[in-house]
Amino acid sequence: MRVGLIGGGPSNLFLAWLLRNDADLYLIEEDSRLGLPMHCTGLVSERMAIALGLGGRVVDNYYSSLTITNSLNSKGVLLRFTGNRIVMLNRPGLEEYLYGRASFKGIHMGIRVTEVGRGGVVRGFGGFERSYDIVVIGEGARNVLSRITLGTRLNTVSGVQADGYSQYLKGMVNDEHHIVVLFGKHYSGRFFTWIVPRGDGEFRVGVVDDPSVVGLRFRKIISELGLSPRRIFGGRVVLGASSVNYGQGSVAAVGDSTGITKSLTGGGIVTGMLTSLILARVLHEYWGVGDPIAEYSRALGGTLGRLARAYSALSSMLYSNVTVAEGALREFDGVEVNVPDYDNHMDALIRLLMARPKLGLTLIKYAPSLNISTINLRDLVTALF
């Protein structure tokens, strides 16, 4: 089985690791080396990092608590992680780690693919043309090949972040294992801002907003926080998909290209690697005895697909209701709760409401202000219940 992997991100490299004994693998990457462009914060739960076999050397830092607030001068909501910490993955290091565990028949760096045709034909700039039994699109949030070839349309916003030093933040966030998430129109009109200590006095500060304003927001925030950037990076953040096709014929998508992500926590690293895990199992079981791509699509449409749609709905709700979230945080200011896992949003919300049951009734006053025009309630209810 000849498998062409378009994109050298975590999803395709993890797939290559899993398929190293089952297929002849060919990597096609548009950048000159792995780990480019760097654009995500890399926060995932320690539990999932261990479950996916990621070694400790790809972890830059860990975090045992997180504050969600609308101001650095407010206490906000403090979440303490009692079961599984949050870890920050080193993205270039992660990709090098996965690459080192894969085995490729061919590697094509610096090739931008322009077309994936029927029968597994892949064409790119410079006259590049190859044919494969299976083609896997792992282009991330770019959504060019996945849209043209499969018809998937991703819903995205833009994020910008920087690593740098700030004496102001060093005084305000003096725990190197504590994250701060800021909600409020002062920081982002559509999403949130984050402050993540990296150790040795360095911080990673970022913001997500509409593409037209995110740059201005970012410059204002780093000026306000007194951050001297050492490195600035960013990219699209996938909220979900308005139209999705996980695969057809000899072509499949993995990672952000599927629209399966959870932008509230951890972005697409873990969910992307889970799609690769499912594809690897399907190819191993059904290659030569069935339709593996159809089986893959059915598998993603199951539990993982429903959860993805729920996360997408929750992200869309937040994206349209930052003012409501800001007001709700004022009601919960000073609340501290223990949560077992970074990934379970519903568990954290239930524990939060249990900490102050009367506030559940108080929050009803914000219901008339909620904008749910962008939310597929059927997907949300079906996935959660």
N, C-alpha and C positions, 0 to 999 in steps of 0.2 A: 504494500500500500504506500503510494507516494503522496505525502501531505505537504502542501504549501502553506506556510504560516505568514500572513501579511501583518507585520507589526511585531516589534521586539519588546513589547511591554510585559508586565507580570503574567497576564492571562495566557498569552501564547507561549511564553517561556515555561510556565508551569505545565501547560499542556505538553510541551516538548519533553519535559522531564518525565511525565507520566507515560508518554508513548515511546520512550527511547528504545524499548525492546520490541515494539509492535509495528513500527513503520519506518520508512525512509523519510526523514524530515528535512525540509528546505525552508530556511528563514529568509524573509525579504523585509528589510528595514530601510526606511527612507533617510534616517540620520546616519552620520558617519560612525557613531558608536552607541552602545547601549546606555540607557539612563537619560537620554535627551528626547524632547525637552522636559526638564523637571518641572512639575506643575502642582503636585498635590502635597498635603501636609504629612500624610502617611500614618495617621492614627488608626489603630485597630485594637480590638480586644486581645489581651494576652492569650485567652482561651483559643481564639481562632488562629492566632499565629502558631501556637503549638500544634493544633489539630492539622494545620496545613504543612507541618514539617519544616517550618522556618527556623533556622538556627539563631542563637542569641547574638551572633556577630552582625546580623543585619538590623539590630535594634539600637537606636541612638539614645533613647531615654525611656523611662517608664513613669506612669502617673497613677496616684492612688486616690485622687480627688479632683473635683471639677466644680467650679462656681458658674452659675448662669445668672446674669444680672443685667440691669439696664444702665449701670454706672459703676465705675471703679470706686466710687465713694459710698456705694450701697453694699450691704451684705449679700443680697440676692439669695438664690437657692444653692445650698452646698450639697453635692452628691459625693458620698464616700463609697468607694468600691471595695467591698468586703470579700468578694470571691475572686474576681479577675481584674487585674489592673489594665490600664490602657498602655499600649506601647507605641512609640514612634519608630516606624520602619525607615531605614535609610534607603530611599528609592533606588539610586544607582547601585548601592550595595546589594539590594534585594534582587535586581535584575542580573547582576553579575553572579550572585549565588545560584539563582535558578539556571542561568546559562551554563554554569560549570557542572551541573548535574544532568544536563541534556546531552544528546548526541546527534549531530547534524551531518547529513550527507552533503549539503551545500549551504553556503551563507552568502547572501547578496546584500551588502551594505550600501547605503547611498542611493537606493533605487526607490523612487516614488511610483507606486502602482496606479495606473489610470483606468484600468478596465479588468473586470473579471467576467470572462465570457462563458458560454455554455461548454460543457465538457471539461471544465476545470482549467481553461486557458487563462493565463495571467499575463497582462501586458503592462509595460511601464515605460518611463522616459528612457531615452537613449537606445530605443529599439529592443528593449528587454521583452522577451516572450518565452514562457515556459508552460508546460501542461502538467497537471497533477490529478490524481484520483479524487482527492478531497482538498478543497481550498478553505482555509479558516481566516476570516476577517477579524483582526484584533486591532483596529485602528484607533481605539479609544473614542473620545468624544468628537473626533473629526467629522464623522457622519457623512462621508462622501461615498465611499464604496458600499457601505451598508445601506445607504439610501438608494443609490442607483441600481445596485444588484438585487437587493432584497426588499426595498421599499420601506425600510424602517426610518421613521422620522423621530429624532430625539428632541426632547425639550431641555434646553440648556440655559444657564446663566454664566456669568464670567467671574473668575476669582483672581485676585492678585495678592501676593504675599512676599515677605522679605525676612531674611535672617539678619540680625544685627544686634547692636548693644544699646542699652538705654539705662541711665542712672535712675530715671524716674520710675521705670518699671521694676528695676531691681529693688526699689524701696516699697513699691505697691504689691508686687508679687514675689515675695521673698522665699517661697518654697519651690525648689527646682522640680518637684514632682506634683505640681498643682496647675491645672489649666483654668483659664478664664474665658468664658464666652459672653459677648456683649450683644444684647438685643436692643434695638431702638432706632428710630429714624435719624437720630443724630449720627449714628455709625453707618447704618445701611438702611435704605428705604425698602429693601426687598428681602434681606436675609439676615446675616449676622457677621460679627467680627470676632476673631479669636486671638488669644495671646497664649503661646505655648513655650515655656522655658525649654531650652535645649541643653542647658548645663554650662558651667563656667561663665555665667553672667550673660549668655546670649539668649535671645528670644526669637521665636518665629511668630510674626504678626501678619494677619491676612484679613481680607474682607471679600464678600460675595455680593454682587449687585448687578443691575442691568449693564450691558456692555458700554452704553453711552456715558455712564457716570462713574463706573467702578474705578477708573484711573484717578479721577478727581477725589473721590471718597478716600482712596488709598493714601494719596499724598497728604490729605488733611489729617488722617488718622495717625500716620507715622510722625507728622509734625507735632501733633497734640501729645503723643506719647514719648516724644523725644528720642525716637529710634534712629540710629545711624546705620542705614542698610549696608550690609556687606555683600548681599546677593539678593536680587529681585527676580521673581519668577511667577508664572501663573498660567491660566488656561481656562478652558470651558469646564463647567461643572454640570454633570447630567442629573436632572431631576427625575427623569423617566422618559417615556416614549408615548407620543400620541398615536403612532401607528407602528406596529412591530411585527417582524418576521424573523424568527430565530434561524431559519435555514430552509433551503430548498434545493433539490437536485443534488449537486456535488458541493454546494457551498453552505457553510455554517458561520455564524458570528459568535464571538465570545467577548466577555468583559463589557465595557461601557457600550460597545457597539450593539448590544442586545437591549439597552435601556434598563437592564437590571442593575440597580445601584441603590445605595442608601446615603443620600447626600447629607442627612442629619448627623450621622456618625460613621466615619470611616470611608466615605466615598465609595469607590468601586473596586478597591484592591481585593477585599475578601469575597465580595459577591462575584467579581470577575473570575477569581480563581475557582470558585464553586462551579461556575458555568463550564470551565475547562475540565474540572473533575468529572462532571456529568458527561461531557462530550467524549472524554477518554474512555469512560466505562462503556458508553454506547458503541463506540467504534470497535472496542475490544470484543464486545459481545455480538454485534450484528454485522460486522464487515464480512461480506461474502455470503451471508445467509438471510439478508433482509434489507431494509432501507434505514441505515443508521441515522441519516439526517432527519427523516420523519420521526424516528424514535426520540431523537434529541429534542426536536420541537415539542413533542408531546410531553417529554419529561420537564422541560422548562415551563410549560404551560400549567404544570401541577403546582405543588406546594411552593417552590421557589418563585415561580411566576406570580402566584397570588400574593406572596409576601412582597415581591418587587412592586406590584401595583399598589399595595397598601402604603409602602414607603413613599412611592411617587405621590399618592394622594395626600399623605401627611406633609410632604415637602411642599406641594402646591398650596396646601392650606396655609402653611407658614409663610410662603412666598407672597401671599396675598393679604396677610394679616399681621404684619410686624407691629403695627400700632396696638392691636389687641394683645399680642404677646407681651409687649412692653407694659401695658396696664396690668396684665395678670401677674407679672413679676413683682409689681409693687404690692400686690395682695399677699404674695408669698415671701416677701422680704424677711430674711432671717431664719427661714426654715432649713433644717439639716436632716437628711435622710440617708440611710445606708441602703445601697443597691448592690446586688450580686454581680451584675454584668453591664458593661458599657453598651451592649448591642440591643438589650431588651427595653425598648421605649415604653411599652405598655406597662411593664412591671414597675419601671421608675415612676410613671405617672400615678399609678395606683398607690404606691408607697408614699408619694408626695401628698396625695389627697387624704390618705390615712393619717398623715402627720398632723393635718389640720382639717378635719372633716367638714367643719362649717364653711370653709373657704370654697368647697365644691358648690355650695348654694350661692355664695357671693359671686362666683365666676359666671353664673347664669346671666348676670347683667350685661356681660360682653357678647352674649349670643346674637343679639340683633345687629351687632357691628360686623359679624363674621361674613367674609366674602367667600362663598363656596361655588362660585361660577366655574372655577377651573377644576373642580374636584369630581371624580367619578365615584359617587357614594356607594354604588353597587360593588365596585372593586374593593373599596375600603372595608365595607361590612363583610363581604364574602371572605376576604383574607383574614380579618381579625377574629371572626366568629365562625 
